[in-house]
Amino acid sequence: MTIGAILQGRTGAIISAGPRDTVRTVVDLLAQNRIGAVPVVEGDSIVGIFSERDIVRLLSSYGPETLDRSLDEVMTKSPVTCDPSMAVIGALSQMTQKRIRHLPVVDGGRLVGFISIGDLVKYRIDRIEAEAAAMRDYIAS
């Protein structure tokens, strides 16, 4: 089970932001798409990540004027990433140890996906349920 296997079933573009986008713009993007974070990209390369946690931290520290700042001032730079060949369990472990909920997937320096801890947990549960069903069928036959 690899990260690449999870990404195979996905269609559509990765929802992302640019480093010159404002926090206000990204707050709207997060709300409209019902997501918790976005990779910040320039071209095909990831330059940062911006999440709900960043918004809360910024509003607490700087107040509402934070909304007019650009992402390149406030994003998490050099985010933790993984590649498509990483095992799902390894990615789950990495996310748990680093206390992060989103992981950009990078292949050859290019952003190819963006996964959440929820994506990984769902994938693991689906696999475990499929294995249990196969075991029940085997026992019943």
C-alpha positions as CSV (number, residue, x, y, z in Angstrom):
1,M,0.0,0.0,0.0
2,T,1.6,3.2,-1.2
3,I,0.7,6.8,-1.4
4,G,0.7,6.4,-5.2
5,A,-2.1,3.9,-4.9
6,I,-4.2,6.4,-3.1
7,L,-3.5,9.1,-5.7
8,Q,-4.4,6.8,-8.6
9,G,-8.1,7.1,-8.1
10,R,-8.1,10.9,-8.0
11,T,-9.1,13.2,-10.8
12,G,-8.9,16.9,-11.2
13,A,-6.3,19.5,-10.3
14,I,-4.7,19.9,-6.9
15,I,-6.3,22.8,-5.1
16,S,-3.4,25.1,-4.3
17,A,-2.4,28.7,-3.7
18,G,0.4,31.0,-4.9
19,P,2.9,32.7,-2.6
20,R,1.5,36.1,-3.5
21,D,-2.1,35.2,-2.7
22,T,-3.5,36.9,0.4
23,V,-4.6,35.1,3.5
24,R,-8.1,36.4,2.8
25,T,-8.1,34.7,-0.6
26,V,-6.9,31.4,0.8
27,V,-9.5,31.5,3.7
28,D,-12.2,31.8,1.0
29,L,-10.5,28.9,-1.0
30,L,-10.4,26.7,2.1
31,A,-14.1,27.4,2.9
32,Q,-15.4,27.0,-0.6
33,N,-13.6,23.6,-1.0
34,R,-14.2,22.4,2.6
35,I,-10.5,21.6,3.1
36,G,-8.1,22.3,5.9
37,A,-4.9,23.2,4.0
38,V,-3.4,24.0,0.7
39,P,0.1,23.6,-0.8
40,V,1.6,26.9,-1.8
41,V,3.2,26.4,-5.3
42,E,5.3,28.3,-7.8
43,G,5.1,26.5,-11.2
44,D,5.2,22.8,-10.3
45,S,7.3,23.2,-7.2
46,I,6.0,23.4,-3.6
47,V,7.3,26.4,-1.7
48,G,5.1,26.1,1.4
49,I,1.9,25.0,3.0
50,F,-0.9,27.0,4.6
51,S,-3.5,25.6,6.9
52,E,-6.3,26.4,9.3
53,R,-3.9,26.2,12.1
54,D,-1.8,28.9,10.5
55,I,-4.9,31.1,10.3
56,V,-5.8,30.7,13.9
57,R,-2.2,31.4,15.0
58,L,-2.0,34.5,12.9
59,L,-5.3,35.9,14.0
60,S,-4.4,35.4,17.6
61,S,-1.0,37.1,17.2
62,Y,-1.8,39.9,14.7
63,G,-5.5,40.3,14.5
64,P,-7.7,40.8,11.5
65,E,-5.1,42.7,9.5
66,T,-3.5,39.3,9.0
67,L,-6.1,38.7,6.3
68,D,-4.3,41.2,4.0
69,R,-0.9,39.6,4.3
70,S,0.6,37.5,1.5
71,L,1.2,33.8,2.0
72,D,4.9,34.2,1.4
73,E,5.1,36.1,4.6
74,V,3.1,33.7,6.8
75,M,3.1,30.2,5.2
76,T,5.1,27.3,6.6
77,K,8.1,27.1,4.4
78,S,9.9,23.9,3.5
79,P,7.0,21.6,4.5
80,V,7.4,17.9,5.2
81,T,6.7,16.0,2.0
82,C,6.6,12.4,0.8
83,D,7.0,10.6,-2.6
84,P,4.4,8.4,-4.2
85,S,6.4,5.2,-3.4
86,M,6.1,5.8,0.4
87,A,4.1,3.2,2.2
88,V,0.8,4.4,3.7
89,I,1.8,3.2,7.2
90,G,5.0,5.2,6.9
91,A,3.2,8.3,5.9
92,L,0.8,7.9,8.8
93,S,3.7,7.4,11.2
94,Q,5.5,10.5,9.8
95,M,2.3,12.6,10.2
96,T,1.7,11.4,13.7
97,Q,5.3,12.0,14.8
98,K,5.5,15.5,13.3
99,R,1.9,16.4,14.4
100,I,0.8,17.4,10.9
101,R,-2.5,16.6,9.1
102,H,-1.5,17.3,5.5
103,L,1.3,16.0,3.3
104,P,2.3,17.2,-0.1
105,V,3.3,14.4,-2.4
106,V,6.4,15.3,-4.5
107,D,7.9,13.3,-7.4
108,G,11.1,14.6,-9.0
109,G,10.7,18.0,-7.4
110,R,7.2,18.4,-8.8
111,L,4.0,18.4,-6.7
112,V,1.9,15.4,-7.8
113,G,-0.6,15.2,-4.9
114,F,-1.8,16.4,-1.6
115,I,-3.1,14.0,1.1
116,S,-4.6,14.4,4.5
117,I,-4.4,12.1,7.5
118,G,-8.1,11.4,6.9
119,D,-7.3,10.1,3.4
120,L,-4.8,7.7,4.8
121,V,-7.0,6.5,7.7
122,K,-9.9,5.9,5.2
123,Y,-7.7,4.0,2.9
124,R,-6.4,1.8,5.7
125,I,-9.9,1.1,7.1
126,D,-11.2,0.2,3.6
127,R,-8.3,-2.2,3.1
128,I,-8.8,-3.8,6.5
129,E,-12.5,-4.2,5.9
130,A,-11.8,-5.8,2.4
131,E,-9.4,-8.2,4.0
132,A,-11.9,-9.1,6.7
133,A,-14.6,-9.8,4.1
134,A,-12.3,-11.9,2.1
135,M,-11.4,-13.9,5.2
136,R,-15.1,-14.4,6.1
137,D,-15.8,-15.6,2.6
138,Y,-12.9,-18.0,2.7
139,I,-14.0,-19.4,6.1
140,A,-17.6,-19.7,4.9
141,S,-16.7,-21.7,1.8
